[in-house]
């Protein structure tokens, strides 16, 4: 049986500080989206995902997978965004039988504006204070965490190469 041990006080302090910094940064970025763009973080996630998609539209299932949200959450979010005029339901694919979702003109404008505003806020609150060395260390550490924790495509039945 392996011995269970707690963290040392310095380790707890590091963990608590990192978690607090993450919460504060997330809160400030979300406030910026709401204040400067009038959209929520969830709306931003949908807008950017559709903005990056070919033809600015996806199947609803693809959107759900891309966001890593359950289909019920995506459906409710899309209904709210459809009511705001940001997205529209479409027929998707060559046969036109699959349910899709696409950006409206207002949705494209909102996405373009929010991407610029959010990038500026990320730069101001996160990137600007970092030295090149700090940036390099954070990137390397983040990649290690992702590689260690995120399930590989092999485990999920997909292609591990990408």
N, C-alpha and C positions, 0 to 999 in steps of 0.2 A: 504494500500500500504506500502510495506516495504521500509525503508530508505536505500539508497545505500551509502556506505561510502568507501573511498579509504583506502589503507594500511597506516599505520604509517611509518614515515621515516626509523625507525629501521627495520620494516618488509620488506620494499622495499630493503633495504641494504642486509638483509639476503637472500631474493629471488634472487637479482642480483648476489651476491657472489656464491650462490649455482648453479645458471645457468651457470656462468662463469666456475666454477670448473668442472661441468659436461661436458661442451663443450671442455675444455682443456684436460680432461681425455680421452674423446672419440677421439679427434684429435690425441693424442699421441698414443693411442692403435691402431688406424687405420694406422698411420704412421709406427708403429712397424711391423704390418702385411705386409705392402707394402715393407718396407725396408728389413726386415729379412726373409720374405717368398715369396715375389713377388706376393702376392695376395691381392685382395681388401677385405673390410669388407663383402661385399655381397657374394663374393666367399667363404670366411671363413664360413659364415652362412650356405650356401648350403653344403659345405664339412662336417661340424660338424653335421648337421642334418642327412645327409646320413650316416655318420660314426656311429651315435648312433642307426640307424634303424636296425631292424632285417635283416640279410642278406646283409647289406650295400646298400639297395635299397628301394624305395618307389614308390607308384603311384604319378604321377605329381600333382594330386589334393591334396593328403596327404601332399606333400612337400609344396604346396602353403598354405594350412591351418596351417601347423606347423610353417612356417615362418611369417604368417599373411601378405602375399603379394598377390596382385591380380595375376590371372593366366597369364596375359600378361607379367608382370614383370618377373615371374618365367620362362616363355617360352624364353624370350630374354636372361635372365641370363644363362639358360641351354645351349642355342645355343653357347654363348661365351665360356662357360666352356667345352662344347663338342669339340669346335675348339681347345682348349688348351690341350685336352686329359685327362681331369679330370673326366668326366662323360660319360656314354653311355646310349643310349635309350635301354630299355629292354621290353620284354613281361612280364607282372606281373600277379601273381595269379595262382591258380590251372588250370584254363582254358587257361591261357596265352593270353587272349584277351585284357586286359587292358594295357594302356601305362604306362610304368614305367621308372625310371631313377636310375642308379646305379653307384657306384664309379668304376673307372678303377684302375689298379695297381698304375698308377701315381697319381690318385686322392687320393687313400689310403695313399700313401707316403706323399703327400702334406698335407692331414688332420692330420696325426700323427705329422708331423713337426710343423705345425701351432698351434696345440693344445698345444704343449710344449712351443713354443715361446710365444704364447698369455698368457698362464698361468704365465709364468715368468714375462711378462710385467705387468699383472694385479697385481701380488704379489708386484713388485717393485714400481709401481705408485699408487696403491690403498691400498693394504692390509698391507704392511710392516710398514708404519707410524702409523697405528692404534693401540691403546691399546685394550686389551680384552673388556674393558668397552665400548669404542667407537664402537667396532665391534658389540657388543650386542645391543646398542642403534640404530645403523644404520639398523641392521637386523630387529628389532622390528618395527621401523618406516616404513621401506620399506614394510614389510608384511601388516601393517595397510593401507598404501596407495593402495597397490594392492587389498586388500580385499574391500576397499571402492570404488575403481574406476573400476576395471575390472568387466565386466559383468559376473554374475554367470552362471553356466551351465543351471540352471533352466530357466533363461531368454532366452537362446539360444536354448532351446529344448533338451538339453543334460542332463546327470546325474550329479546332484550337488555333488555327493560323489567322483567324481574323474575320 
